[in-house]
Each structure stands twice: as C-alpha cells, then as structure tokens.
C-alpha cells in the first residue's frame, strides 16, 4: 500500500514539472519532422526525461497516436510501456492512429546498404 501511495504522490508532485519541460523545450527547442500551424518541436532530451513526450511536433501532427516517435532513432519509452501493458492484457493500442514510419524506414533490411553490391 505505501509504495503505491508514494508513487502516486511523486507523480502528482512531478506533473507540473513535466508540463513545464514539455511546454518549454517541446515548443521552443528542437527539430521538426512536420510542418504544423504551431511552434511544436521535437526535443530528444525532453523525450528521454518524460518518456517520449518531448516529440511534440510528431504529437501535434498525429495527436491520436500512442507512439510519439516518427524516425527509428526517436526513442519513445512511454510507447514501450504501452506495448508492455498490451502484452499483459491491460491495454489495447489503437494501431489505426499510430504515426506511420517514413517510407525508407518501413522496410528495414530491404534496401541496399551504402557500399553493398547491387
């Protein structure tokens, strides 16, 4: 019981800090994968600190997606937690809303590597 209570308390106390990180770093500093009508950015530091929430530009382009990553190098730990919960039967990911991968990243291994014959 006390561990669950401590986790809840820490979550409630850290929520304003997380929001501040997302709203400052995720809307001011970083790259953009998509042209959107706002100032959203993708910030890798914020993404690591807040389990993927730092990829705000991706999120603003695909707001219904459980995953915030677009490129393979964009690590979304929160989506990893969602996948784990789904495997445990505790959640269902709506795959129709997931961010699509860029065309060249959809077929890993199917493309020629630099310097490879062919």
C-alpha positions, 0 to 999 in steps of 0.5 A, a space after each residue: 500500500 505505501 509504495 503505491 501511495 508514494 508513487 502516486 504522490 511523486 507523480 502528482 508532485 512531478 506533473 507540473 514539472 513535466 508540463 513545464 519541460 514539455 511546454 518549454 523545450 517541446 515548443 521552443 527547442 528542437 527539430 521538426 519532422 512536420 510542418 504544423 500551424 504551431 511552434 511544436 518541436 521535437 526535443 530528444 532530451 525532453 523525450 528521454 526525461 518524460 518518456 517520449 513526450 518531448 516529440 511534440 511536433 510528431 504529437 501535434 501532427 498525429 495527436 491520436 497516436 500512442 507512439 510519439 516517435 516518427 524516425 527509428 532513432 526517436 526513442 519513445 519509452 512511454 510507447 514501450 510501456 504501452 506495448 508492455 501493458 498490451 502484452 499483459 492484457 491491460 491495454 489495447 493500442 489503437 494501431 489505426 492512429 499510430 504515426 506511420 514510419 517514413 517510407 525508407 524506414 518501413 522496410 528495414 533490411 530491404 534496401 541496399 546498404 551504402 557500399 553493398 553490391 547491387 
